[in-house]
Amino acid sequence: MKEPVLIIGGGPAGMALALALHQRGVFARIVDSRPRGAAKSDARILALSHGSRLILENLGVWGKIPHTPITTIHVSHQGGLGRTRIRAAEENVPALGYVLAAGDLATVLDTALAKHGTAFDDNTAAPAHPDSALIVHAEGHIDNSNNVADIHNRDYGQHAVICTARASAPPRGVAWERFTPAGPVALLPCNDAYAVVMTCPAGESATIAAANDSDFLALLQSRFGANVRLTAASPRLVYPLGLRLRRQPVVGREVWIGNAAQTLHPVAGQGFNLALRDISELADALTDAADPGDAQRLARYAAGRRIDRISTVGFTDGLVRLFSNDSAPLRHLRSAGLLALDLIPAARSFLARRMMFGARGW
Ligand SMILES: Cc1cc2nc3c(=O)[nH]c(=O)nc-3n(C[C@H](O)[C@H](O)[C@H](O)COP(=O)(O)OP(=O)(O)OC[C@H]3O[C@@H](n4cnc5c(N)ncnc54)[C@H](O)[C@@H]3O)c2cc1C
């Protein structure tokens, strides 16, 4: 008999899906080319939405992940008027989102899988011809060596430099997103410090990351502005950025999830949030399936995810292209947009709910 589900990739997306399937009584096996536990040293800091919290609560892991609530998001842009603040209290939620370490998330997911005895073959490459009813790709990247026509690819020419930074005052739940012509800068509250994601032109990232702490802080402060006074920074890491979208997340008995389905710019912190919504709906679609690779179920899953995927990718891509640009007309448009958001509570609420729940937010 065929093995029900093979998940290729034991990063956070693959592990979360395995957990969701276990809860629904569907057997899944993970294979990962790295040693088990490698994902625990992922240095990225993630902002997860209120909707993602609910999904992780259903998986029984939320309470074990250390996290910092975001109660206010402050959005502004360099060189123009207009700024807006989105507040959790206005949206009647305890927090707009939560900041956590990708490594902590991986640790908690791995522990839960180990407790359930989920099969996890580490140091194992994907089999060439798996004999599984359903193969889920969660390899964390999009390989366009075959079927190039199905992959939408945009290179923004930007890299992210990430680190943590201390400031003269603790963050108190405020997340800052500042758009600059060189790319967006985000400061996320993380315990009593900030997690920094500074986007910069690709050709400058290595020099910026290698700069000494005081030169780096001076550059970060000049990009970010005077709202927060930064006093210290940890060593920097660089991540290349771009948009890669696999238009068809289902082909035959294969499904792509997480970064293997879409790799997004981190500007709006949507990548793993979108992955969790895919995972939750895929697990629902496979509940009680005699054959997890059943074409009709998978087609329904793909159709059900279409609007959320396309709109989340479009929203993120639009933000990067609208804000990473110094043309005067676009600067005025940005100012007008931020002012309008600030003045119109319904528009703010629309944006907040979109960030929290994806396309179903309205
Ligand atoms: C700077 C930055 C900031 C971000 N901030 C946010 C944020 O605030 N909010 C948010 O929601 N998202 C954010 N993201 C996105 C988020 O990090 C990703 O969506 C998430 O980590 C993807 O998880 P994954 O499991 O799909 O991939 P990965 O974590 O890459 O895991 C893939 C796994 O597959 C394994 N693998 C690879 N190839 C094979 C193979 N051939 N055979 C077997 N195994 C294989 C790897 O060893 C790895 O364990 C950010 C990304 C970046 C770069």
The ligand as an ORCA input file, in Angstrom:
! r2SCAN-3c Opt
* xyz 0 1
  C      14.524     38.621      6.430
  C      13.251     37.847      6.459
  C      12.241     38.213      7.341
  C      11.034     37.514      7.342
  N      10.048     37.956      8.174
  C       8.855     37.334      8.163
  C       7.801     37.789      9.001
  O       7.940     38.780      9.742
  N       6.612     37.129      8.980
  C       6.392     36.058      8.179
  O       5.279     35.517      8.178
  N       7.365     35.600      7.361
  C       8.586     36.205      7.335
  N       9.586     35.736      6.530
  C       9.335     34.521      5.725
  C       9.587     33.236      6.538
  O      10.886     33.269      7.076
  C       9.403     32.029      5.617
  O       8.107     32.060      5.072
  C       9.553     30.692      6.340
  O      10.738     30.628      7.082
  C       9.542     29.573      5.302
  O       9.540     28.321      5.940
  P       9.634     26.999      5.052
  O       9.455     25.865      5.999
  O       8.748     27.102      3.857
  O      11.153     27.015      4.463
  P      12.548     26.770      5.184
  O      12.572     27.342      6.544
  O      13.588     27.233      4.200
  O      12.665     25.170      5.328
  C      12.900     24.321      4.222
  C      13.428     22.975      4.706
  O      13.532     22.091      3.571
  C      14.778     21.409      3.602
  N      15.129     21.057      2.207
  C      15.491     21.895      1.205
  N      15.680     21.224      0.053
  C      15.441     19.909      0.337
  C      15.471     18.714     -0.430
  N      15.758     18.726     -1.746
  N      15.176     17.517      0.155
  C      14.860     17.482      1.492
  N      14.803     18.599      2.278
  C      15.092     19.795      1.703
  C      15.731     22.395      4.268
  O      16.818     21.690      4.865
  C      14.832     23.072      5.302
  O      14.852     22.402      6.559
  C      10.805     36.413      6.471
  C      11.830     36.034      5.592
  C      13.030     36.749      5.568
  C      14.103     36.343      4.594
*
